[in-house]
Amino acid sequence: MPPKKRRRGERITWLAIGQQQPSPPDGDVVEPDAAPEPTASLPAPDPPTPIETQAPAPRRRLHGGSSPAKSAGPVCGHTWAGQRCDERGEHVCATRVAHVCGFFAEVLVHTKGRWTHQPFVLALWQVAGIIAPLFGTVVFSDEAGTYVRRYRIAWIELARKNGKSELLAGIALYLLVADDEGGAEIYGCARDRDQARKVFDVAERMVKLSPVLSRRLKIYSTAKRIVDERTGSWYEIVAADAAGNLGHNPHGVIMDEIIAQRDGGLWNAMRTAMGARDQPLMVAATTAGDDAHSFAAAEHAEMQRIADDPARAPHVFVYMRNTPADADPWDEDNWPISNPAAGTFLSVQTLRDEALEARNDPSKENAFRQFRLNQWVSQSSRWMPMHLWDASCGDLWLNPTWGRDKLAGRECFAGFDLSAKFDLTAWCLAFLPEDDSAPIDVLWRFWLPESGVEKLDKLNDGKFTRWSKQGWLTVTEGNVIDYDRVIADIGQDAADFAIRGADCDEWSMWPIINRVADVCGLDAEHGEVAAYRNTYERMSPGMDEVIGLVKNERFAHHGNPVARFCFDRCTVRRAPYDPNLVRPSKPERGADRARIDAVPTAAMAANAMRGYAAGPMRVSAYEDTGLMVI
């Protein structure tokens, strides 16, 4: 939340980082809407804004109630800023909470936007919902002979842009220099180095802007490492895709965006490495995902069980704010459930804009639900609004050759995926517009072996036979695609039009790719044919180009019924690490009636056209695989 000015006499001096400080009320339960009790040393947080108070309590474990009974122990005796905790047994230590809050407010500053350089005063929901229970709940340890934090693992699940990275960066720095741990090893973990940098870069900026930390810590930017030479401690990043994640002795682990983790390898490596510390802390933060079979989904389900039954794992802290599945996604009163920062450092207007886009574009609703409402969704969502598709028809052709003569000799670019030997396969041509505002004409060819027609006809009310009779679909004899016929048809296109480049799925088989290149007069070795896998990064530019042209009624598909069938049934998946990246979801060819071959080929044709417009630097089809001679 925006920092406020302090009253005279309320400043806390952090001349010796590593001691300790005051905060919220004592007691067994810290509710999300209970403000910390003000003290002489730490100012009370600002009152919650109206949008904060509308949010129901997050799903998280509370203290007392069904949690394990408190054990007897000596007086806590923890002191900070002239205050002493006299609680016994398991309790929320107010001075420990205040110590963390004071570290944020007095040592750290905001690093972005209009609050840059201003003190990082934690918001009410951050203190009462996360910091107070996580850092304040202590138990007496017979092994350590002192009070230690109860929680060793924390799971924080929030919608995007609610300050997770900033909070995680602050926690990492606190564990590094203010947690009274000599030789502390703090690791920032993520799917890859780029993801791990997101939190580290915020922490690095905090250090540079803090007068206290900039004198105390050394930053090694290239190595992504922050060192405290006074205590022999460090904070560095570790990526799941890096070899050798064993041998660490972490005091703190900051794991960002669990949904992007391919498996539990890094999680388990770090979790099992924490046994040598008195009060290690592993903080995992994530947004809801879209894969019910992923590692993140399994952990999410386990954290739900722990939230319902804290005795299941007394050492695990859970803070989850997921909008219920049956809640109205367009009702603004529901947005604070997953967005506690809404109205402060998260713009409500931004949420309104994205909600409007999601209501008008089916492909964006899943992303809004997942990333803004923090709801777990299915991987696939419908992509093309068909009313926009129909409006972008251009001249309606009654058959595939209706207006073909008008395109003779025109420059065009191809996209092809000829990997389906036993099923539908496709070739697409996208023609350069005659001027910058003119539509892009798009033509397809589709082939299907005889054996595939009967199967798809049964699933689709005889459509494929009708399309074959009308000339939109070429049926080849036998049980597999006749590639000689395919190459002959492509050769006819090469004779009729000026094909300048082509993109293809590398699974199309290299002998076929070579034959296509030859018949089109393209030099694959010098980048006139680009072959790649249909990854998020490869497919997103072409997919975005196609849907953008459709929305502007510049994608003239001329009413091709097979293409419409494919686009109508296409669903997309969004990258778990970037919601702006999409790729088509492949249907199960054995049982699914849907076929989408027109979509990836159109996207690849658009990619080829974009690559041509960008300049001569294209990726050779042989860059990774080498030249194949046949």
C-alpha positions as CSV (number, residue, x, y, z in Angstrom):
1,M,0.0,0.0,0.0
2,P,1.2,3.6,-0.4
3,P,3.6,4.5,2.4
4,K,2.5,7.2,4.8
5,K,4.5,9.9,6.5
6,R,5.5,9.1,10.1
7,R,4.7,11.2,13.1
8,R,7.6,12.7,15.0
9,G,9.3,10.2,17.4
10,E,8.1,7.1,15.6
11,R,11.2,6.3,13.6
12,I,12.9,3.0,14.3
13,T,16.7,3.0,14.0
14,W,18.3,0.0,12.3
15,L,21.9,0.7,13.1
16,A,22.7,-3.0,13.9
17,I,20.6,-5.2,11.6
18,G,20.2,-8.6,13.2
19,Q,18.5,-7.7,16.5
20,Q,14.7,-7.5,16.9
21,Q,11.4,-5.3,17.2
22,P,7.1,-4.9,18.0
23,S,3.6,-5.6,16.3
24,P,0.1,-7.1,16.2
25,P,-2.1,-8.4,19.1
26,D,-1.3,-11.5,21.1
27,G,-3.7,-14.4,21.0
28,D,-4.4,-17.7,19.3
29,V,-6.0,-16.4,16.1
30,V,-4.9,-13.6,13.7
31,E,-7.7,-12.9,11.4
32,P,-7.2,-11.2,8.0
33,D,-9.1,-8.2,9.0
34,A,-7.5,-7.6,12.4
35,A,-5.0,-4.7,12.3
36,P,-1.8,-4.9,14.3
37,E,-1.9,-3.0,17.6
38,P,0.2,0.2,17.3
39,T,3.2,0.6,19.5
40,A,5.4,3.5,20.4
41,S,8.0,2.3,17.9
42,L,6.0,1.2,14.9
43,P,3.1,3.2,13.5
44,A,-0.2,1.4,12.9
45,P,-1.0,0.5,9.3
46,D,-3.4,2.8,7.4
47,P,-7.1,1.8,7.7
48,P,-8.1,-0.6,5.0
49,T,-9.6,0.9,1.9
50,P,-13.3,0.0,1.1
51,I,-12.2,-2.5,-1.5
52,E,-10.0,-4.3,1.0
53,T,-12.8,-4.7,3.5
54,Q,-15.0,-6.3,0.9
55,A,-12.8,-9.4,0.5
56,P,-13.7,-12.5,2.6
57,A,-11.0,-14.2,4.6
58,P,-8.5,-16.1,2.5
59,R,-8.2,-19.8,2.8
60,R,-5.3,-20.2,5.2
61,R,-4.4,-21.9,8.4
62,L,-5.2,-20.1,11.6
63,H,-3.6,-20.5,15.1
64,G,-5.5,-22.3,17.8
65,G,-8.7,-24.3,17.2
66,S,-7.7,-27.5,15.5
67,S,-4.0,-26.8,15.5
68,P,-1.8,-28.9,17.8
69,A,-2.0,-28.0,21.5
70,K,0.6,-25.5,22.8
71,S,3.4,-27.1,24.8
72,A,4.7,-25.5,28.0
73,G,8.0,-23.7,27.8
74,P,9.9,-20.8,29.4
75,V,9.0,-17.2,28.9
76,C,9.7,-16.2,25.4
77,G,11.6,-13.1,26.5
78,H,12.1,-11.8,22.9
79,T,12.8,-8.1,23.0
80,W,12.8,-5.4,20.3
81,A,12.7,-1.6,20.5
82,G,12.2,-1.6,24.3
83,Q,9.4,-4.2,24.3
84,R,9.5,-7.7,25.6
85,C,7.3,-10.7,24.9
86,D,6.2,-12.5,28.1
87,E,4.2,-15.3,26.4
88,R,4.9,-19.0,27.0
89,G,4.6,-22.0,24.8
90,E,3.3,-21.7,21.2
91,H,2.2,-18.1,20.6
92,V,2.3,-15.2,18.2
93,C,5.3,-13.2,19.3
94,A,4.4,-9.5,18.8
95,T,8.0,-8.3,19.0
96,R,9.1,-10.7,16.2
97,V,6.3,-9.5,13.9
98,A,7.2,-5.9,14.6
99,H,10.9,-6.7,13.9
100,V,10.0,-7.9,10.4
101,C,7.6,-5.0,9.8
102,G,10.2,-2.5,11.0
103,F,12.8,-4.1,8.7
104,F,10.5,-3.5,5.7
105,A,9.5,0.0,6.7
106,E,12.9,1.3,7.9
107,V,15.4,-0.6,5.7
108,L,13.6,-1.3,2.5
109,V,12.1,1.0,-0.1
110,H,9.8,0.6,-3.0
111,T,11.5,0.2,-6.3
112,K,8.9,0.9,-9.0
113,G,6.2,3.3,-10.0
114,R,5.2,6.4,-8.1
115,W,6.3,5.0,-4.8
116,T,10.0,4.5,-5.8
117,H,12.4,5.5,-3.0
118,Q,9.5,5.6,-0.4
119,P,9.5,3.3,2.7
120,F,8.1,-0.2,2.1
121,V,5.3,-0.1,4.7
122,L,3.5,-3.4,4.5
123,A,-0.2,-3.3,3.7
124,L,-2.7,-4.5,6.4
125,W,-3.5,-7.7,4.5
126,Q,0.2,-8.5,4.1
127,V,0.9,-8.1,7.9
128,A,-2.2,-9.7,9.3
129,G,-2.5,-12.4,6.6
130,I,1.1,-13.4,6.0
131,I,3.8,-11.8,8.0
132,A,2.3,-12.0,11.5
133,P,1.4,-15.6,11.4
134,L,4.4,-16.7,9.4
135,F,7.1,-14.9,11.3
136,G,5.3,-14.4,14.6
137,T,4.1,-17.9,15.4
138,V,6.8,-19.6,17.5
139,V,7.2,-22.8,19.5
140,F,9.9,-23.8,22.0
141,S,12.4,-26.2,20.5
142,D,14.1,-28.6,22.9
143,E,16.8,-29.2,20.2
144,A,17.7,-25.6,19.8
145,G,17.0,-24.6,23.4
146,T,15.1,-21.5,22.3
147,Y,11.9,-20.4,20.6
148,V,11.9,-20.9,16.8
149,R,9.4,-20.3,14.1
150,R,6.7,-22.9,13.9
151,Y,6.4,-22.8,10.1
152,R,9.2,-24.1,7.9
153,I,7.2,-24.1,4.6
154,A,4.9,-21.3,3.4
155,W,2.5,-21.6,0.4
156,I,1.2,-18.2,-0.9
157,E,-1.3,-18.3,-3.7
158,L,-2.4,-15.0,-5.1
159,A,-3.5,-13.5,-8.4
160,R,-1.0,-11.7,-10.5
161,K,0.3,-8.2,-9.7
162,N,-0.6,-8.3,-6.0
163,G,3.0,-7.6,-5.0
164,K,4.3,-11.2,-4.7
165,S,7.7,-10.4,-6.2
166,E,8.2,-7.4,-3.9
167,L,7.1,-9.3,-0.8
168,L,9.3,-12.3,-1.7
169,A,12.3,-10.0,-2.3
170,G,11.8,-8.3,1.1
171,I,11.6,-11.7,2.8
172,A,14.7,-12.9,1.1
173,L,16.7,-9.9,2.3
174,Y,15.3,-10.2,5.8
175,L,16.4,-13.8,6.0
176,L,19.8,-12.8,4.6
177,V,20.7,-10.0,7.1
178,A,18.1,-9.7,9.9
179,D,17.3,-13.2,11.0
180,D,20.3,-13.8,13.3
181,E,21.6,-16.7,11.2
182,G,25.3,-16.9,10.6
183,G,26.4,-18.2,7.2
184,A,22.8,-18.0,5.9
185,E,22.3,-19.4,2.4
186,I,19.3,-17.9,0.7
187,Y,18.2,-19.3,-2.7
188,G,15.8,-17.8,-5.2
189,C,14.4,-20.7,-7.2
190,A,12.3,-20.9,-10.3
191,R,11.7,-22.8,-13.5
192,D,14.6,-21.1,-15.3
193,R,17.2,-18.4,-14.7
194,D,15.0,-15.7,-16.3
195,Q,12.1,-16.5,-13.9
196,A,14.4,-16.7,-10.9
197,R,15.8,-13.2,-11.8
198,K,12.4,-11.5,-11.4
199,V,12.5,-11.6,-7.6
200,F,16.3,-11.3,-7.4
201,D,16.3,-8.1,-9.5
202,V,13.8,-6.5,-7.2
203,A,15.9,-7.4,-4.2
204,E,19.0,-6.1,-5.9
205,R,17.3,-2.8,-6.6
206,M,16.1,-2.6,-3.0
207,V,19.7,-3.0,-1.8
208,K,20.9,-0.3,-4.1
209,L,18.2,2.1,-2.9
210,S,18.6,1.4,0.8
211,P,21.3,3.4,2.7
212,V,21.7,0.7,5.2
213,L,21.8,-2.3,2.9
214,S,23.9,-0.7,0.2
215,R,26.7,-0.2,2.8
216,R,26.3,-3.7,4.2
217,L,25.9,-5.9,1.2
218,K,27.9,-6.6,-2.0
219,I,26.1,-7.2,-5.2
220,Y,27.5,-9.4,-8.0
221,S,25.0,-8.7,-10.8
222,T,26.4,-11.0,-13.4
223,A,26.4,-14.0,-11.0
224,K,23.1,-12.9,-9.5
225,R,24.5,-13.1,-6.0
226,I,24.2,-10.7,-3.0
227,V,26.8,-11.3,-0.3
228,D,26.9,-10.3,3.4
229,E,30.6,-10.6,4.2
230,R,30.0,-9.7,7.9
231,T,28.1,-13.0,8.5
232,G,29.3,-15.1,5.6
233,S,25.8,-15.2,4.1
234,W,24.6,-14.9,0.6
235,Y,21.5,-14.8,-1.6
236,E,21.7,-16.3,-5.1
237,I,19.4,-17.7,-7.8
238,V,19.0,-21.4,-8.7
239,A,17.1,-22.6,-11.7
240,A,15.4,-25.9,-12.1
241,D,17.0,-26.3,-15.6
242,A,20.5,-26.1,-14.1
243,A,22.3,-29.2,-13.2
244,G,23.5,-29.9,-9.7
245,N,20.9,-28.6,-7.3
246,L,22.2,-30.8,-4.4
247,G,24.7,-29.9,-1.8
248,H,23.0,-26.7,-0.6
249,N,22.4,-25.9,3.1
250,P,19.6,-23.3,2.8
251,H,18.4,-21.1,5.6
252,G,15.8,-19.6,3.2
253,V,14.3,-20.7,-0.1
254,I,12.2,-18.3,-2.2
255,M,10.5,-20.3,-4.9
256,D,8.5,-18.2,-7.4
257,E,5.7,-19.4,-9.7
258,I,5.3,-23.0,-8.8
259,I,3.0,-23.4,-11.8
260,A,5.9,-23.2,-14.1
261,Q,7.8,-26.0,-12.5
262,R,7.9,-29.1,-14.8
263,D,8.2,-31.5,-11.8
264,G,9.0,-31.6,-8.1
265,G,12.8,-32.1,-8.6
266,L,13.9,-28.6,-7.5
267,W,11.3,-28.4,-4.8
268,N,12.3,-31.7,-3.2
269,A,16.0,-30.9,-3.5
270,M,15.6,-27.7,-1.6
271,R,13.1,-29.0,0.9
272,T,15.2,-31.9,1.9
273,A,18.3,-29.7,2.3
274,M,17.0,-27.5,5.1
275,G,17.5,-30.0,8.0
276,A,20.7,-28.5,9.4
277,R,19.1,-25.1,10.3
278,D,17.2,-24.2,13.5
279,Q,14.4,-22.3,11.8
280,P,14.7,-22.5,8.0
281,L,12.0,-21.1,5.8
282,M,10.9,-22.1,2.4
283,V,8.4,-19.7,0.8
284,A,6.6,-20.8,-2.3
285,A,4.5,-18.2,-4.1
286,T,2.3,-18.9,-7.2
287,T,-0.7,-18.0,-9.2
288,A,-3.4,-20.7,-10.0
289,G,-2.5,-23.0,-12.9
290,D,-4.2,-24.7,-15.8
291,D,-2.8,-28.3,-15.7
292,A,-4.7,-30.7,-13.4
293,H,-1.9,-33.2,-13.7
294,S,1.1,-30.9,-12.9
295,F,3.3,-30.8,-9.9
296,A,1.8,-27.5,-8.9
297,A,-1.7,-28.9,-9.1
298,A,-0.8,-31.7,-6.8
299,E,0.8,-29.3,-4.3
300,H,-2.2,-27.0,-4.5
301,A,-4.5,-29.8,-3.6
302,E,-2.3,-30.8,-0.7
303,M,-2.3,-27.2,0.5
304,Q,-6.1,-27.1,0.4
305,R,-6.1,-30.2,2.6
306,I,-3.7,-28.6,5.1
307,A,-5.8,-25.4,5.2
308,D,-8.8,-27.5,6.1
309,D,-6.9,-29.7,8.6
310,P,-3.8,-27.9,10.0
311,A,-2.9,-30.9,12.1
312,R,-2.1,-32.7,8.8
313,A,1.2,-30.6,8.5
314,P,1.7,-28.3,11.5
315,H,4.9,-27.0,10.0
316,V,3.2,-25.7,6.8
317,F,1.7,-22.3,6.5
318,V,-1.0,-21.8,3.9
319,Y,-2.3,-18.5,2.5
320,M,-4.6,-19.0,-0.5
321,R,-6.9,-16.5,-2.1
322,N,-8.8,-18.2,-4.9
323,T,-12.1,-16.8,-6.2
324,P,-14.7,-19.6,-5.8
325,A,-15.6,-21.4,-9.1
326,D,-19.3,-20.5,-8.8
327,A,-18.6,-16.7,-8.2
328,D,-19.6,-14.3,-10.9
329,P,-16.3,-13.4,-12.6
330,W,-17.7,-10.0,-13.8
331,D,-18.9,-8.8,-10.4
332,E,-16.4,-6.3,-9.1
333,D,-17.3,-7.2,-5.5
334,N,-15.7,-10.6,-6.1
335,W,-12.3,-9.3,-7.4
336,P,-10.8,-8.5,-3.9
337,I,-11.0,-12.2,-3.0
338,S,-8.0,-12.9,-5.1
339,N,-6.7,-9.4,-5.4
340,P,-6.2,-7.9,-1.9
341,A,-4.1,-5.2,-3.4
342,A,-7.0,-3.9,-5.6
343,G,-7.5,-0.2,-5.1
344,T,-4.0,0.3,-3.7
345,F,-1.0,-0.8,-5.8
346,L,-3.2,-2.8,-8.2
347,S,-5.5,-0.7,-10.4
348,V,-9.1,-1.6,-10.3
349,Q,-9.5,0.1,-13.7
350,T,-7.0,-2.4,-15.2
351,L,-9.1,-5.3,-13.9
352,R,-12.2,-3.7,-15.4
353,D,-10.5,-3.3,-18.8
354,E,-9.3,-6.9,-18.8
355,A,-12.7,-8.2,-17.7
356,L,-14.3,-6.4,-20.6
357,E,-11.8,-7.9,-23.0
358,A,-12.5,-11.4,-21.6
359,R,-16.2,-11.0,-21.9
360,N,-15.8,-10.1,-25.6
361,D,-13.1,-12.6,-26.5
362,P,-13.6,-16.3,-25.3
363,S,-9.9,-17.0,-25.6
364,K,-9.2,-14.4,-22.9
365,E,-11.7,-15.6,-20.3
366,N,-9.6,-18.5,-19.1
367,A,-6.6,-16.2,-18.7
368,F,-8.7,-13.7,-16.7
369,R,-10.0,-16.4,-14.5
370,Q,-6.6,-17.9,-13.9
371,F,-4.4,-14.9,-13.6
372,R,-6.8,-12.3,-12.2
373,L,-9.3,-14.4,-10.2
374,N,-6.7,-17.0,-9.2
375,Q,-9.0,-19.9,-10.3
376,W,-7.6,-23.2,-11.5
377,V,-8.8,-23.7,-15.0
378,S,-8.5,-26.2,-17.8
379,Q,-5.5,-25.9,-20.1
380,S,-7.5,-25.2,-23.2
381,S,-9.9,-22.3,-24.0
382,R,-11.7,-21.5,-27.2
383,W,-9.7,-19.2,-29.4
384,M,-11.5,-17.7,-32.4
385,P,-14.8,-15.7,-32.0
386,M,-16.6,-17.2,-35.0
387,H,-18.8,-14.1,-35.6
388,L,-15.6,-12.2,-36.3
389,W,-14.3,-15.0,-38.5
390,D,-17.5,-14.9,-40.6
391,A,-17.2,-11.1,-40.9
392,S,-13.7,-11.4,-42.3
393,C,-14.7,-13.7,-45.2
394,G,-13.8,-11.4,-48.1
395,D,-15.3,-12.5,-51.4
396,L,-17.3,-15.7,-50.9
397,W,-16.0,-18.5,-53.2
398,L,-18.4,-21.2,-54.2
399,N,-15.5,-23.6,-54.8
400,P,-11.7,-23.6,-54.3
401,T,-10.9,-22.3,-57.8
402,W,-13.6,-19.6,-57.9
403,G,-11.3,-16.6,-57.6
404,R,-7.9,-18.4,-57.9
405,D,-7.1,-16.7,-61.3
406,K,-7.2,-13.3,-59.6
407,L,-4.3,-14.3,-57.4
408,A,-2.1,-15.7,-60.2
409,G,1.5,-14.5,-60.0
410,R,1.0,-12.9,-56.6
411,E,3.7,-13.2,-53.9
412,C,2.7,-15.4,-51.0
413,F,4.0,-17.4,-48.1
414,A,3.3,-21.0,-47.1
415,G,2.7,-22.8,-43.9
416,F,2.5,-26.6,-43.9
417,D,2.2,-29.5,-41.5
418,L,2.4,-32.8,-43.4
419,S,3.1,-35.0,-40.4
420,A,-0.3,-36.9,-40.4
421,K,0.1,-39.9,-42.5
422,F,-3.3,-41.4,-41.7
423,D,-5.4,-38.3,-41.1
424,L,-6.1,-34.8,-42.3
425,T,-3.1,-32.8,-43.4
426,A,-2.9,-29.2,-44.6
427,W,-1.0,-26.6,-46.6
428,C,-1.8,-22.8,-46.4
429,L,-0.8,-19.8,-48.5
430,A,-1.0,-16.2,-47.3
431,F,-0.7,-13.6,-50.0
432,L,0.9,-10.2,-49.5
433,P,-1.7,-7.5,-49.6
434,E,-1.8,-5.2,-52.6
435,D,-1.5,-2.2,-50.2
436,D,-1.1,-1.7,-46.5
437,S,-4.8,-1.6,-45.7
438,A,-6.0,-4.3,-48.1
439,P,-7.0,-7.8,-46.9
440,I,-4.6,-10.7,-46.9
441,D,-6.0,-13.5,-49.1
442,V,-5.6,-17.0,-47.6
443,L,-5.9,-20.3,-49.4
444,W,-5.7,-23.9,-48.1
445,R,-5.3,-27.3,-49.5
446,F,-6.4,-30.3,-47.4
447,W,-5.7,-34.0,-48.0
448,L,-7.2,-37.1,-46.3
449,P,-6.7,-40.8,-47.0
450,E,-9.8,-42.8,-47.9
451,S,-9.7,-44.7,-44.5
452,G,-9.9,-41.4,-42.7
453,V,-13.0,-40.1,-44.5
454,E,-15.3,-42.8,-43.1
455,K,-14.1,-42.3,-39.5
456,L,-14.5,-38.5,-39.6
457,D,-17.8,-38.7,-41.5
458,K,-19.3,-40.8,-38.7
459,L,-18.1,-38.2,-36.1
460,N,-19.2,-35.1,-38.1
461,D,-22.4,-36.0,-40.0
462,G,-20.8,-36.7,-43.3
463,K,-19.2,-33.3,-43.7
464,F,-15.9,-34.6,-45.1
465,T,-17.5,-36.5,-48.0
466,R,-19.5,-33.4,-48.9
467,W,-16.3,-31.2,-48.8
468,S,-14.5,-33.8,-51.0
469,K,-17.3,-33.7,-53.6
470,Q,-17.2,-29.9,-53.6
471,G,-13.4,-29.8,-54.1
472,W,-12.4,-28.4,-50.8
473,L,-10.8,-31.6,-49.7
474,T,-8.6,-34.0,-51.7
475,V,-9.1,-37.7,-50.8
476,T,-6.2,-40.0,-51.7
477,E,-6.4,-43.7,-52.2
478,G,-5.4,-46.2,-49.5
479,N,-4.9,-46.0,-45.8
480,V,-2.1,-43.4,-45.8
481,I,-1.6,-40.0,-47.4
482,D,-0.4,-40.1,-51.0
483,Y,2.6,-37.8,-50.7
484,D,3.2,-37.8,-54.4
485,R,-0.2,-36.3,-54.9
486,V,0.5,-33.8,-52.1
487,I,3.8,-32.7,-53.8
488,A,2.1,-32.5,-57.2
489,D,-0.6,-30.2,-55.8
490,I,1.9,-28.0,-54.1
491,G,3.9,-27.9,-57.3
492,Q,0.8,-26.5,-59.0
493,D,0.6,-23.8,-56.5
494,A,4.3,-23.0,-57.0
495,A,3.6,-22.7,-60.7
496,D,0.6,-20.4,-60.2
497,F,1.9,-18.2,-57.5
498,A,5.2,-16.6,-56.4
499,I,6.0,-18.5,-53.1
500,R,8.7,-16.5,-51.3
501,G,9.1,-18.5,-48.1
502,A,7.6,-21.2,-46.0
503,D,7.4,-22.3,-42.3
504,C,6.6,-25.8,-41.3
505,D,6.3,-28.2,-38.4
506,E,9.6,-30.0,-38.2
507,W,7.7,-33.2,-37.6
508,S,6.6,-33.0,-41.2
509,M,9.5,-35.4,-42.0
510,W,12.6,-34.1,-43.6
511,P,12.3,-35.9,-46.9
512,I,8.9,-34.3,-47.4
513,I,10.3,-30.8,-46.3
514,N,13.1,-31.2,-48.8
515,R,10.7,-32.2,-51.6
516,V,8.4,-29.2,-50.8
517,A,11.4,-26.8,-50.9
518,D,12.5,-28.2,-54.2
519,V,9.2,-28.0,-55.9
520,C,8.6,-24.5,-54.7
521,G,12.1,-23.4,-55.7
522,L,13.0,-22.4,-52.1
523,D,16.5,-22.7,-50.6
524,A,15.9,-24.3,-47.2
525,E,19.6,-24.1,-46.3
526,H,19.5,-20.3,-46.5
527,G,16.4,-19.7,-44.5
528,E,13.7,-19.7,-47.2
529,V,12.1,-22.6,-45.3
530,A,12.0,-22.6,-41.5
531,A,11.2,-25.8,-39.7
532,Y,10.4,-25.7,-35.9
533,R,8.4,-27.4,-33.2
534,N,5.0,-25.8,-32.4
535,T,6.1,-24.3,-29.1
536,Y,4.5,-21.3,-27.4
537,E,7.3,-19.0,-28.5
538,R,7.2,-20.1,-32.1
539,M,3.4,-20.2,-32.5
540,S,2.3,-17.1,-30.6
541,P,3.5,-14.5,-33.1
542,G,1.6,-16.1,-36.0
543,M,-1.5,-16.8,-33.9
544,D,-1.6,-13.2,-32.8
545,E,-1.1,-12.0,-36.4
546,V,-4.0,-14.2,-37.6
547,I,-6.5,-13.2,-34.9
548,G,-5.5,-9.5,-35.3
549,L,-6.2,-9.7,-39.0
550,V,-9.6,-11.4,-38.4
551,K,-10.6,-8.7,-35.9
552,N,-9.8,-6.1,-38.5
553,E,-11.6,-8.0,-41.3
554,R,-8.4,-8.4,-43.2
555,F,-8.1,-12.2,-43.2
556,A,-9.9,-13.1,-46.4
557,H,-10.5,-16.8,-46.1
558,H,-13.2,-16.7,-48.8
559,G,-15.6,-19.0,-46.8
560,N,-13.4,-22.2,-47.0
561,P,-15.7,-24.6,-45.0
562,V,-12.9,-26.9,-44.0
563,A,-10.9,-24.0,-42.6
564,R,-14.0,-22.7,-40.7
565,F,-14.5,-26.2,-39.3
566,C,-10.9,-26.2,-37.9
567,F,-11.0,-22.6,-36.6
568,D,-14.3,-23.2,-34.9
569,R,-13.0,-26.2,-33.0
570,C,-9.6,-24.8,-32.1
571,T,-8.7,-24.3,-28.5
572,V,-5.5,-22.9,-27.2
573,R,-3.2,-23.4,-24.3
574,R,-1.4,-20.5,-22.6
575,A,2.1,-20.8,-21.3
576,P,2.1,-21.2,-17.5
577,Y,5.1,-18.8,-17.3
578,D,3.5,-16.1,-19.7
579,P,-0.2,-15.8,-20.3
580,N,0.5,-13.9,-23.5
581,L,2.0,-16.9,-25.2
582,V,-0.4,-19.4,-26.8
583,R,-0.4,-22.4,-29.0
584,P,-3.1,-24.6,-30.4
585,S,-4.2,-27.6,-28.4
586,K,-3.9,-30.7,-30.5
587,P,-7.1,-32.9,-30.5
588,E,-6.8,-36.6,-29.8
589,R,-7.0,-37.9,-33.4
590,G,-8.1,-41.4,-32.4
591,A,-11.4,-40.3,-30.7
592,D,-12.0,-36.6,-31.1
593,R,-14.2,-35.3,-33.9
594,A,-12.3,-32.0,-34.1
595,R,-9.5,-31.3,-36.5
596,I,-7.6,-28.0,-36.4
597,D,-5.0,-28.4,-39.1
598,A,-6.0,-25.1,-40.8
599,V,-5.0,-23.1,-37.7
600,P,-1.3,-24.0,-37.2
601,T,-0.7,-23.9,-41.0
602,A,-2.2,-20.4,-41.1
603,A,-0.1,-19.3,-38.1
604,M,3.0,-20.7,-39.8
605,A,2.2,-18.9,-43.0
606,A,1.8,-15.7,-41.0
607,N,5.1,-16.3,-39.3
608,A,6.8,-16.8,-42.7
609,M,5.3,-13.5,-43.9
610,R,6.3,-11.7,-40.7
611,G,9.9,-13.1,-41.1
612,Y,10.1,-11.8,-44.7
613,A,8.8,-8.4,-43.6
614,A,11.4,-8.3,-40.8
615,G,14.3,-8.8,-43.1
616,P,16.5,-11.5,-44.7
617,M,17.7,-13.0,-41.4
618,R,15.7,-16.3,-41.2
619,V,16.4,-19.5,-39.4
620,S,17.6,-22.2,-41.8
621,A,15.6,-25.4,-41.8
622,Y,18.9,-27.2,-41.3
623,E,20.3,-25.0,-38.5
624,D,19.7,-27.6,-35.8
625,T,19.3,-30.8,-37.7
626,G,21.8,-30.5,-40.5
627,L,21.3,-31.1,-44.2
628,M,19.6,-34.3,-45.3
629,V,20.4,-35.8,-48.7
630,I,17.9,-38.0,-50.3
